[in-house]
Amino acid sequence: MRVNRIKGSGKGIGILGIFRNIATCIGIFSIAVIVYIYSAPISSVLPVKHIVFTGNRHLTDDELKAIAGVHTDQSLFAISNKKVSQMMLKSPWIRSVSIRKEIPDKLLFIVEEAEPLALLDMNTRLFLVDDRGKLLEELKDGSIPFLPVITGDPFKDGAGFLEAIKLAKLMNIKGFSSERDQIEIFAGKPHELTVTIDGTVVKMGSGKYEEKLERLVELEDELKNRGIPVDYIDLRFENRAIVKPIASEKVE
């Protein structure tokens, strides 16, 4: 019996065998890599060499590292962006944080910090507070930055404290704070809100602070030109002010 062979069939089978061998090798190599990654200590895979913070002006890099709980030689794979972010946002100083891993060894933090707005004098203890009324930290080292001082207890007089925050924020925006040597806002009941500016008592009441500050500036210039010493100024009434000169009758 005669068998006819197809020319080239042996060569074709050989090429297919080579491709099969290559595919098998690639598969084995991939499995080996996966096994290595999962069996090797996770801390040895892509260890962090550089931790970089941007946007921070009040907190140091070392303080931020401590808050985040990260350090060099940790694996990038072992660090959870979500958990680290949650940890950092527990600090009242940190408004927001974005974390980016840059292969092979860099961890980048983009931080937005809270800005101190005023000092809170609460039962003789001083705290830095931001424009949302959040207590940032207690001052204990004796150094006191020049900021408006709010005297009161936000836990007892919350509404009055928030009104004081609004007033202090507007004073900073308008440059009013930088032009005065001393500003102290007394936060009690909102309608009794009072501020002492360079020794002059001003009864502000609540609301319409921009309009009241404009009237105050006009009054200050007039009283200065006339040389009238003032006991207090009352701006609680709409479209008018009451001035109480020292040792004199009220002038409207």
TORKOL-4160 file (C-alpha; in steps of 0.2 Angstrom, whole numbers, padded with zeros to 4 digits, m for minus):
252
<pt num="1" X="0000" Y="0000" Z="0000"/>
<pt num="2" X="0007" Y="0017" Z="m0005"/>
<pt num="3" X="0006" Y="0031" Z="0007"/>
<pt num="4" X="0007" Y="0049" Z="0000"/>
<pt num="5" X="0015" Y="0062" Z="0011"/>
<pt num="6" X="0010" Y="0080" Z="0011"/>
<pt num="7" X="0025" Y="0091" Z="0008"/>
<pt num="8" X="0029" Y="0103" Z="0022"/>
<pt num="9" X="0018" Y="0095" Z="0035"/>
<pt num="10" X="0033" Y="0091" Z="0046"/>
<pt num="11" X="0039" Y="0109" Z="0046"/>
<pt num="12" X="0022" Y="0116" Z="0050"/>
<pt num="13" X="0021" Y="0104" Z="0065"/>
<pt num="14" X="0038" Y="0110" Z="0071"/>
<pt num="15" X="0033" Y="0129" Z="0071"/>
<pt num="16" X="0017" Y="0125" Z="0080"/>
<pt num="17" X="0027" Y="0116" Z="0093"/>
<pt num="18" X="0039" Y="0131" Z="0095"/>
<pt num="19" X="0024" Y="0143" Z="0098"/>
<pt num="20" X="0017" Y="0131" Z="0111"/>
<pt num="21" X="0033" Y="0130" Z="0120"/>
<pt num="22" X="0035" Y="0149" Z="0120"/>
<pt num="23" X="0017" Y="0151" Z="0127"/>
<pt num="24" X="0020" Y="0138" Z="0140"/>
<pt num="25" X="0036" Y="0147" Z="0145"/>
<pt num="26" X="0027" Y="0164" Z="0146"/>
<pt num="27" X="0013" Y="0156" Z="0157"/>
<pt num="28" X="0025" Y="0148" Z="0169"/>
<pt num="29" X="0035" Y="0164" Z="0170"/>
<pt num="30" X="0019" Y="0174" Z="0174"/>
<pt num="31" X="0014" Y="0162" Z="0187"/>
<pt num="32" X="0031" Y="0163" Z="0195"/>
<pt num="33" X="0030" Y="0182" Z="0196"/>
<pt num="34" X="0013" Y="0181" Z="0204"/>
<pt num="35" X="0019" Y="0168" Z="0216"/>
<pt num="36" X="0034" Y="0178" Z="0220"/>
<pt num="37" X="0024" Y="0194" Z="0223"/>
<pt num="38" X="0011" Y="0185" Z="0234"/>
<pt num="39" X="0024" Y="0174" Z="0243"/>
<pt num="40" X="0037" Y="0187" Z="0246"/>
<pt num="41" X="0036" Y="0199" Z="0261"/>
<pt num="42" X="0025" Y="0213" Z="0255"/>
<pt num="43" X="0037" Y="0226" Z="0262"/>
<pt num="44" X="0050" Y="0221" Z="0250"/>
<pt num="45" X="0039" Y="0225" Z="0234"/>
<pt num="46" X="0042" Y="0243" Z="0228"/>
<pt num="47" X="0048" Y="0251" Z="0244"/>
<pt num="48" X="0044" Y="0269" Z="0247"/>
<pt num="49" X="0060" Y="0280" Z="0246"/>
<pt num="50" X="0052" Y="0297" Z="0244"/>
<pt num="51" X="0037" Y="0305" Z="0253"/>
<pt num="52" X="0033" Y="0322" Z="0247"/>
<pt num="53" X="0020" Y="0335" Z="0254"/>
<pt num="54" X="0014" Y="0350" Z="0244"/>
<pt num="55" X="0002" Y="0363" Z="0250"/>
<pt num="56" X="0006" Y="0363" Z="0268"/>
<pt num="57" X="0011" Y="0380" Z="0276"/>
<pt num="58" X="0007" Y="0377" Z="0295"/>
<pt num="59" X="0011" Y="0358" Z="0297"/>
<pt num="60" X="0029" Y="0352" Z="0294"/>
<pt num="61" X="0032" Y="0337" Z="0284"/>
<pt num="62" X="0037" Y="0327" Z="0299"/>
<pt num="63" X="0020" Y="0331" Z="0307"/>
<pt num="64" X="0011" Y="0326" Z="0292"/>
<pt num="65" X="0020" Y="0310" Z="0291"/>
<pt num="66" X="0016" Y="0306" Z="0309"/>
<pt num="67" X="m0003" Y="0310" Z="0306"/>
<pt num="68" X="m0003" Y="0300" Z="0290"/>
<pt num="69" X="0006" Y="0285" Z="0298"/>
<pt num="70" X="0018" Y="0282" Z="0283"/>
<pt num="71" X="0037" Y="0280" Z="0282"/>
<pt num="72" X="0050" Y="0276" Z="0270"/>
<pt num="73" X="0053" Y="0257" Z="0266"/>
<pt num="74" X="0034" Y="0253" Z="0267"/>
<pt num="75" X="0028" Y="0245" Z="0251"/>
<pt num="76" X="0018" Y="0256" Z="0239"/>
<pt num="77" X="0006" Y="0240" Z="0238"/>
<pt num="78" X="0004" Y="0240" Z="0256"/>
<pt num="79" X="m0002" Y="0258" Z="0258"/>
<pt num="80" X="m0021" Y="0261" Z="0257"/>
<pt num="81" X="m0024" Y="0278" Z="0250"/>
<pt num="82" X="m0042" Y="0278" Z="0258"/>
<pt num="83" X="m0036" Y="0273" Z="0275"/>
<pt num="84" X="m0022" Y="0286" Z="0275"/>
<pt num="85" X="m0034" Y="0299" Z="0269"/>
<pt num="86" X="m0046" Y="0295" Z="0283"/>
<pt num="87" X="m0032" Y="0296" Z="0296"/>
<pt num="88" X="m0026" Y="0313" Z="0290"/>
<pt num="89" X="m0043" Y="0321" Z="0289"/>
<pt num="90" X="m0045" Y="0317" Z="0308"/>
<pt num="91" X="m0033" Y="0332" Z="0310"/>
<pt num="92" X="m0043" Y="0349" Z="0311"/>
<pt num="93" X="m0029" Y="0357" Z="0302"/>
<pt num="94" X="m0032" Y="0346" Z="0286"/>
<pt num="95" X="m0047" Y="0351" Z="0275"/>
<pt num="96" X="m0043" Y="0339" Z="0261"/>
<pt num="97" X="m0029" Y="0328" Z="0255"/>
<pt num="98" X="m0025" Y="0319" Z="0238"/>
<pt num="99" X="m0013" Y="0304" Z="0238"/>
<pt num="100" X="m0004" Y="0298" Z="0222"/>
<pt num="101" X="0008" Y="0284" Z="0221"/>
<pt num="102" X="0022" Y="0286" Z="0208"/>
<pt num="103" X="0031" Y="0270" Z="0203"/>
<pt num="104" X="0043" Y="0265" Z="0208"/>
<pt num="105" X="0046" Y="0273" Z="0225"/>
<pt num="106" X="0037" Y="0290" Z="0227"/>
<pt num="107" X="0022" Y="0294" Z="0238"/>
<pt num="108" X="0015" Y="0311" Z="0234"/>
<pt num="109" X="0002" Y="0321" Z="0246"/>
<pt num="110" X="m0007" Y="0336" Z="0240"/>
<pt num="111" X="m0014" Y="0344" Z="0256"/>
<pt num="112" X="m0026" Y="0359" Z="0258"/>
<pt num="113" X="m0024" Y="0366" Z="0276"/>
<pt num="114" X="m0036" Y="0376" Z="0286"/>
<pt num="115" X="m0031" Y="0394" Z="0289"/>
<pt num="116" X="m0031" Y="0402" Z="0307"/>
<pt num="117" X="m0044" Y="0416" Z="0307"/>
<pt num="118" X="m0045" Y="0421" Z="0325"/>
<pt num="119" X="m0039" Y="0417" Z="0343"/>
<pt num="120" X="m0053" Y="0410" Z="0354"/>
<pt num="121" X="m0051" Y="0415" Z="0373"/>
<pt num="122" X="m0061" Y="0401" Z="0382"/>
<pt num="123" X="m0060" Y="0402" Z="0400"/>
<pt num="124" X="m0042" Y="0409" Z="0400"/>
<pt num="125" X="m0037" Y="0395" Z="0387"/>
<pt num="126" X="m0031" Y="0401" Z="0370"/>
<pt num="127" X="m0036" Y="0391" Z="0354"/>
<pt num="128" X="m0033" Y="0395" Z="0336"/>
<pt num="129" X="m0049" Y="0393" Z="0326"/>
<pt num="130" X="m0053" Y="0393" Z="0307"/>
<pt num="131" X="m0066" Y="0402" Z="0297"/>
<pt num="132" X="m0079" Y="0388" Z="0301"/>
<pt num="133" X="m0077" Y="0390" Z="0319"/>
<pt num="134" X="m0066" Y="0374" Z="0321"/>
<pt num="135" X="m0053" Y="0373" Z="0335"/>
<pt num="136" X="m0037" Y="0370" Z="0327"/>
<pt num="137" X="m0025" Y="0369" Z="0342"/>
<pt num="138" X="m0022" Y="0376" Z="0359"/>
<pt num="139" X="m0008" Y="0388" Z="0361"/>
<pt num="140" X="0003" Y="0384" Z="0376"/>
<pt num="141" X="0020" Y="0391" Z="0371"/>
<pt num="142" X="0017" Y="0409" Z="0375"/>
<pt num="143" X="0019" Y="0415" Z="0357"/>
<pt num="144" X="0003" Y="0424" Z="0351"/>
<pt num="145" X="0000" Y="0428" Z="0333"/>
<pt num="146" X="m0009" Y="0444" Z="0329"/>
<pt num="147" X="m0027" Y="0439" Z="0325"/>
<pt num="148" X="m0044" Y="0445" Z="0331"/>
<pt num="149" X="m0048" Y="0438" Z="0348"/>
<pt num="150" X="m0065" Y="0430" Z="0351"/>
<pt num="151" X="m0070" Y="0429" Z="0370"/>
<pt num="152" X="m0083" Y="0416" Z="0374"/>
<pt num="153" X="m0088" Y="0398" Z="0375"/>
<pt num="154" X="m0093" Y="0390" Z="0358"/>
<pt num="155" X="m0100" Y="0375" Z="0367"/>
<pt num="156" X="m0112" Y="0386" Z="0378"/>
<pt num="157" X="m0115" Y="0400" Z="0366"/>
<pt num="158" X="m0114" Y="0392" Z="0349"/>
<pt num="159" X="m0125" Y="0405" Z="0339"/>
<pt num="160" X="m0116" Y="0420" Z="0346"/>
<pt num="161" X="m0099" Y="0411" Z="0342"/>
<pt num="162" X="m0104" Y="0408" Z="0324"/>
<pt num="163" X="m0109" Y="0427" Z="0323"/>
<pt num="164" X="m0092" Y="0432" Z="0330"/>
<pt num="165" X="m0083" Y="0421" Z="0317"/>
<pt num="166" X="m0093" Y="0429" Z="0303"/>
<pt num="167" X="m0088" Y="0446" Z="0309"/>
<pt num="168" X="m0070" Y="0441" Z="0311"/>
<pt num="169" X="m0069" Y="0434" Z="0294"/>
<pt num="170" X="m0076" Y="0450" Z="0286"/>
<pt num="171" X="m0064" Y="0461" Z="0296"/>
<pt num="172" X="m0050" Y="0451" Z="0289"/>
<pt num="173" X="m0056" Y="0451" Z="0271"/>
<pt num="174" X="m0059" Y="0470" Z="0272"/>
<pt num="175" X="m0042" Y="0473" Z="0279"/>
<pt num="176" X="m0049" Y="0480" Z="0295"/>
<pt num="177" X="m0040" Y="0468" Z="0306"/>
<pt num="178" X="m0023" Y="0473" Z="0299"/>
<pt num="179" X="m0026" Y="0491" Z="0302"/>
<pt num="180" X="m0030" Y="0490" Z="0320"/>
<pt num="181" X="m0018" Y="0485" Z="0335"/>
<pt num="182" X="m0031" Y="0475" Z="0345"/>
<pt num="183" X="m0048" Y="0468" Z="0341"/>
<pt num="184" X="m0058" Y="0458" Z="0354"/>
<pt num="185" X="m0075" Y="0451" Z="0350"/>
<pt num="186" X="m0087" Y="0446" Z="0364"/>
<pt num="187" X="m0097" Y="0431" Z="0359"/>
<pt num="188" X="m0113" Y="0429" Z="0369"/>
<pt num="189" X="m0130" Y="0430" Z="0363"/>
<pt num="190" X="m0130" Y="0436" Z="0344"/>
<pt num="191" X="m0140" Y="0452" Z="0347"/>
<pt num="192" X="m0128" Y="0457" Z="0361"/>
<pt num="193" X="m0112" Y="0455" Z="0350"/>
<pt num="194" X="m0099" Y="0468" Z="0355"/>
<pt num="195" X="m0082" Y="0471" Z="0349"/>
<pt num="196" X="m0068" Y="0482" Z="0357"/>
<pt num="197" X="m0057" Y="0490" Z="0344"/>
<pt num="198" X="m0041" Y="0498" Z="0351"/>
<pt num="199" X="m0050" Y="0502" Z="0367"/>
<pt num="200" X="m0066" Y="0508" Z="0359"/>
<pt num="201" X="m0082" Y="0498" Z="0363"/>
<pt num="202" X="m0093" Y="0495" Z="0348"/>
<pt num="203" X="m0110" Y="0487" Z="0350"/>
<pt num="204" X="m0113" Y="0477" Z="0334"/>
<pt num="205" X="m0128" Y="0466" Z="0337"/>
<pt num="206" X="m0130" Y="0453" Z="0324"/>
<pt num="207" X="m0130" Y="0454" Z="0305"/>
<pt num="208" X="m0127" Y="0467" Z="0291"/>
<pt num="209" X="m0108" Y="0468" Z="0297"/>
<pt num="210" X="m0102" Y="0475" Z="0281"/>
<pt num="211" X="m0114" Y="0490" Z="0282"/>
<pt num="212" X="m0110" Y="0492" Z="0300"/>
<pt num="213" X="m0091" Y="0492" Z="0298"/>
<pt num="214" X="m0093" Y="0505" Z="0284"/>
<pt num="215" X="m0103" Y="0516" Z="0296"/>
<pt num="216" X="m0089" Y="0513" Z="0309"/>
<pt num="217" X="m0075" Y="0519" Z="0298"/>
<pt num="218" X="m0085" Y="0535" Z="0294"/>
<pt num="219" X="m0088" Y="0538" Z="0312"/>
<pt num="220" X="m0070" Y="0536" Z="0317"/>
<pt num="221" X="m0064" Y="0549" Z="0305"/>
<pt num="222" X="m0077" Y="0561" Z="0311"/>
<pt num="223" X="m0074" Y="0558" Z="0329"/>
<pt num="224" X="m0055" Y="0560" Z="0327"/>
<pt num="225" X="m0057" Y="0576" Z="0317"/>
<pt num="226" X="m0068" Y="0583" Z="0331"/>
<pt num="227" X="m0057" Y="0576" Z="0345"/>
<pt num="228" X="m0071" Y="0568" Z="0354"/>
<pt num="229" X="m0066" Y="0554" Z="0366"/>
<pt num="230" X="m0079" Y="0540" Z="0365"/>
<pt num="231" X="m0086" Y="0528" Z="0379"/>
<pt num="232" X="m0095" Y="0517" Z="0366"/>
<pt num="233" X="m0103" Y="0517" Z="0349"/>
<pt num="234" X="m0119" Y="0508" Z="0346"/>
<pt num="235" X="m0122" Y="0501" Z="0328"/>
<pt num="236" X="m0136" Y="0489" Z="0332"/>
<pt num="237" X="m0150" Y="0501" Z="0325"/>
<pt num="238" X="m0152" Y="0501" Z="0306"/>
<pt num="239" X="m0146" Y="0516" Z="0296"/>
<pt num="240" X="m0140" Y="0526" Z="0312"/>
<pt num="241" X="m0127" Y="0525" Z="0326"/>
<pt num="242" X="m0127" Y="0531" Z="0344"/>
<pt num="243" X="m0111" Y="0538" Z="0350"/>
<pt num="244" X="m0108" Y="0540" Z="0369"/>
<pt num="245" X="m0094" Y="0552" Z="0372"/>
<pt num="246" X="m0084" Y="0550" Z="0388"/>
<pt num="247" X="m0092" Y="0561" Z="0402"/>
<pt num="248" X="m0105" Y="0568" Z="0391"/>
<pt num="249" X="m0123" Y="0565" Z="0385"/>
<pt num="250" X="m0128" Y="0554" Z="0370"/>
<pt num="251" X="m0126" Y="0561" Z="0353"/>
<pt num="252" X="m0136" Y="0555" Z="0338"/>
